[in-house]
C-alpha cells in the first residue's frame, strides 16, 4: 500500500504561482510512477502531468509550458509547480501513484483545493 498526502493548495490571483506537494509513504517510492490530476466542479477528473520512475515527464496540452512536475526520491515527494495560473485551473488537485509497468493509477490522495481568482 502507498499513502499519498497532498499539500500546497490555496487561493491565488490569476497569473500567480503555486507549488503542490505530494508526500508518499509505504513502499519504495522510486519504483512508482507519479501523477497529478484535477477535477473541477461538474467535470470529470483529468490528467495534468506525470513523472515516471525513470524520470520521464508528460503533460496535458493545457498545462504545457506552465506546469512542471518533479520528484525527490530521497524525500518520497512529488511536486507540481504551477505558474501563470488561470481561473480555469481552479479545481481539486489529486496526486496519484502506480507501480512502474502498471497501466492503472492504483493509489490516490485526498486532494487539495486550488482556486484562481480573476
C-alpha positions in Angstrom: 0.0 0.0 0.0 1.0 3.6 -0.7 -0.4 6.5 1.2 -0.4 9.9 -0.5 -0.9 13.3 1.1 -1.2 16.5 -0.9 -0.5 20.0 0.3 0.2 23.4 -1.1 -3.2 24.3 -2.5 -4.9 27.7 -1.8 -6.2 30.9 -3.3 -4.1 32.8 -5.8 -4.8 35.5 -8.3 -4.7 34.9 -12.0 -1.1 35.0 -13.2 0.2 33.8 -9.9 2.0 30.6 -8.9 1.6 27.7 -6.5 3.6 24.6 -5.8 1.8 21.5 -4.8 3.5 18.7 -2.9 2.6 15.1 -2.5 4.2 13.1 0.2 4.2 9.3 -0.2 4.6 6.6 2.4 4.7 2.9 2.2 6.7 1.1 -0.3 9.8 2.1 -2.3 8.9 5.5 -3.8 11.4 5.2 -6.6 9.6 2.2 -8.0 6.4 4.3 -8.6 5.3 6.5 -11.4 3.6 9.6 -10.0 1.0 11.8 -11.5 -1.2 14.8 -10.9 -4.9 15.0 -11.9 -7.5 17.6 -11.3 -11.3 17.8 -11.0 -13.3 20.9 -11.5 -16.9 21.2 -10.3 -19.2 19.3 -12.6 -16.4 17.9 -14.6 -14.5 14.6 -14.8 -11.1 14.1 -13.3 -8.5 14.9 -15.9 -4.8 14.2 -16.3 -2.4 17.1 -15.8 1.1 15.6 -15.5 3.1 12.5 -14.7 6.7 11.6 -14.0 7.7 8.0 -14.4 10.1 6.1 -12.1 12.8 6.7 -14.6 12.2 10.4 -14.7 10.3 10.9 -18.0 7.7 13.5 -17.8 4.4 14.0 -19.6 1.9 16.9 -19.6 -1.6 17.7 -20.7 -1.6 20.1 -23.6 -3.5 22.7 -21.5 -0.6 23.0 -19.0 2.5 22.5 -21.1 4.9 25.4 -20.5 3.1 26.5 -17.3 3.3 23.5 -15.0 6.3 21.4 -14.1 6.3 18.1 -12.4 9.3 16.9 -10.4 10.2 14.3 -7.8 12.6 14.0 -4.9 13.1 10.3 -4.2 15.1 11.0 -1.1 12.1 12.8 0.3 9.4 10.5 -1.1 7.8 13.6 -2.6 6.5 14.7 -5.9 5.8 18.3 -6.8 3.7 20.3 -9.2 5.0 23.8 -9.9 2.1 25.8 -11.4 2.9 29.2 -13.0 0.8 31.6 -14.9 -2.3 30.3 -13.3 -5.7 30.9 -14.9 -9.2 30.9 -13.4 -9.9 27.7 -15.4 -7.2 26.0 -13.4 -9.5 26.1 -10.4 -10.1 22.5 -9.2 -9.2 19.9 -6.6 -5.8 18.5 -7.5 -5.1 14.9 -6.8 -1.8 13.0 -6.6 -1.7 9.5 -8.0 0.7 6.6 -7.9 1.2 3.4 -9.7 3.9 0.8 -9.7 6.2 1.1 -12.8 4.8 -1.0 -15.7 1.3 -0.9 -14.3 -1.3 0.7 -16.6 -3.6 1.9 -13.9 -3.2 4.5 -11.3 -3.9 2.5 -8.1 -3.3 5.0 -5.4 -4.8 8.4 -4.8 -4.5 11.2 -2.3 -7.4 13.1 -0.8 -6.9 16.1 -3.0 -6.0 19.8 -2.4 -8.1 22.7 -3.5 -6.6 25.3 -5.9 -8.7 28.4 -6.5 -7.6 31.0 -9.0 -9.4 34.4 -8.9 -9.7 36.6 -11.9 
